Amino acid sequence: MSTPATMTDLARLLQAFFCQFLMQQRHASPETVNGYRDTFRLLLHFAERYTAKPVTALSLSDLDAPLVLAFLNDLEALRHNLVRSRNARLAAIRTFLHYAALQEPTALPGIQKVLAIPMKRFDRPLVGFLSREEIEALLHAPDSHTWSGQRDRALLTTLYNTGARVSEIIAVRRVDLQYERAQALHLHGKGRKEELLSRVVFDKVESSGHLVDVCHLNTIFKLHSCNHLGQVVETP
């Protein structure tokens, strides 16, 4: 009869970090939790290769400064991440290690070396913009005689008209489209910021001459993804 594997200090700390610190104490949003999850998914895969240990055998001491530096270099060299993404991953690792240092003070010397890794500086390019003619060409590019064209035109128009992030638009659900009562669109933004945009969304769609029935936007915002076969995938 096999005996259950002993949970390593890293596994125990990661579980407490996500379940207790992020979700209960900080009440982090699902998007924030997913961001940390993605960072540690990449880090653990890399650490498994770097240390030649199975991920279930990794300990907190394995996440030392040389490993973290090699991981950050791997992100840029092999995964072709930009510096901004590299810094975001490092910030997530730092947050976890701050938490781990309080739980395991004996690990503080090694943790301090990781925390000393600096954020990398990068140039901030000037953000350009499209001319009115280019915007009109973009909005009229989708074929309005097809369902997918109506969907794309509605989404592009809403992006242009609201200035919303792509993540905010693709998170829209049918219940967020309040056409019957107030003709408004409820957006769930980054950092728990919420916005209720009224009338202007619908007016812009109508005045642009788009062949998108305003009432049909209810369906478009519910169904705005297809699988690899081109079949519509519903979202709740």
N, C-alpha and C positions, 0 to 999 in steps of 0.2 A: 504494500500500500504506500503510495507516494505521499510525502509530507508537503504541505503548502509552502510555497516559496516565501522567504522573508522579504518584507518590503524594505527597499533601500532607503537611505535618508533622502536621496533626491526624489524618489517616487513619493514619499510621505510629504515632503515639503511642497512639491508641485501640486499634489492633491489639495493640501491646505491652502496654498496660494490661490488656486482657482475657485475652490468651493467656499472657503471662508473669507479670505481677504478680498478678492475681486467681487465675488457675487453677493456676499452677505455684508461685509463691513463697508466696502466702497460702493456697493450697489451699482457696479459698472454696467453699462449698456451691453446688449448682446453683440453689437458690432465691436466694442472694445475687447470683450472676452474673446471673440473670434480672432481679433488681431494678435492677441497674446498667444492663443492656441496655434495660429499659423507660424509664429516665430519659433515656438518650442517644437513644433513638428519638424521644421527645417533643422533646428539646432540638434535635436536628438538623432535624426537621421545622419547628420554630419558627424556627430560625436561617436556614433556607432562605427563608422568607417575609420575615423581618426584614431580611436583607441583600440580598435579591433576587439571590442567587447559587445556582447548583446545589449540592447537598450535596457533590458530588465536588470542588468548588472551594473549599470552606470551609477556612480555616486556623486555627491556634491563636489567632492575634491577633484573629480574629473573635469569639471567646468572651470578650468584654470585659465589664466590670461593667454598662454600660447594657443590653447584650443579656441578660445573666443576670437582671438585675432585671426587665426586660420579660417574660422567660419566666416568672418566678415570679409576676408579676402576672397573666399570662395563665392560669396554672394555676388561680388563685383566681377570677378574674373570668369567664372563658369556660368552663373545664372544671369549675368549681365544686368544686375540691379543697379539703379542709379544711386548716387551718394545719399539722396534723401531717404530712399528705402533702406539702405545700409544703416543709416542713423536711427531710423525707426525701430529696426530690429535690435540695435544696441540699447536703445532706451527701454525696450521691453525686458531685455536681459538684466539691465541695471535695476529695474523696479523689483524683479524677482529676487535678485541677490541682496538688495536692501532688506527685503522681508526675511530672507534666509539668514542674514547676519544676526537679526534679532532673535531668531529661533535657535540658531546654532552659533553662539558666540565663539566657540573654539575654531570655527572656520573663517573667522574674520580676517586673519592675515592674507589668506589666498583670495578672499572676496575683495579686499581692498585693492589688490593688483588689477583685478578685472574692472573695478569701478574707476580706476585711474586711466583706463583707455579713453582717449578723447573722441568727441564727435568730430567727424571730418568736415572741413569747410568746403564749400562749393559755390560756384558762381550762380547768381540768380539772374537768369536771362530776362530781358524786357519782354513782357507779354504783348503779343501782337493782337490784331483784331481784323475782322472781315468787313469789307465794304458792304453797303446796302445791296448792291447788285450781286455780290457773292452770297449774301444771306438769302436773297430771293431765289438764286439758282439752287442753293442747298435745300431750301424748303420745297421747291418744286421738283426736285430730282426723283422722289419716289413716285411710282406709278399708282395714281389714285384709283385706277380701275380694278386693282387687286386688293385683297384683304390685307396682305402684308404691306402694300404701299400705303394704304390708309392708316395702318398702325404706325409706320415709320414717319409719315407726315405729321400725324398727331403728336407723336413723341418729340420730334424735332421742333415743331412749333411751340410746344409747351416748354421745352428747354430754353428756346430763344426768348419766349415771352416772360418767363418767370425768373430766369437766371439761376435756376435750381441746379444742384449737382446731379450728375448722372446717377449716383447711388440713391438720391432722393426720388428721382423719377421712376427708376426700376423697382423701388420699394412701394410704389403706389398700388393700393388694392381697390377693389370696386367700392368698398365702404368709404374710401377717402374721397370719392367723387360725389359731391352733393349737388346734383343737378336739379332734382325736383324741388328741393326746399330753398336753397340759397344760391345755386349756381356757383359753387366754390370747390376748390381743390385743397385738400388737407395734406400738407407735406410734413414728413418726419425727418428733421434735419440732423446734422452732426452735432454731438454734444447735447442731445436731448432738446434741441431747439425745434419748435413746431411753428408752422406758418399756415394760415388759412387765406388762400388767394381767391378772391371773388370776381365774378363777371369777366374780368380782363382775359382770362384763359379762353373762355368760350367766344368772346367777341373777336379775339385775334384769329381764331380758327375760322369763324364765319366770314370775317372781312377779308381774309386772304384768298377767298375764292376756292378753298379746299373742298373737295368732294367728300367731306367727312361729316356725316350727320352728327349733330351735337349729342343727341341721345345715344348714338352708337359709340360715343367715347366710353360709355360705361363698359361696353364689351371690350373695347380696345385696351383699356387700362387693366382689365382683368386678364386678357390674353395677349401678352406681348413677348412671348418666347416660343421658339420652335426647336424641335430636336434635330438630330443630324439627318433625318429623313424628310425634313420640311414639314412635319406634322405639328400642329399647334399643341403646346403644353399648357394646361391650365394651372393657374396659381390661385390659392384660396383668397 
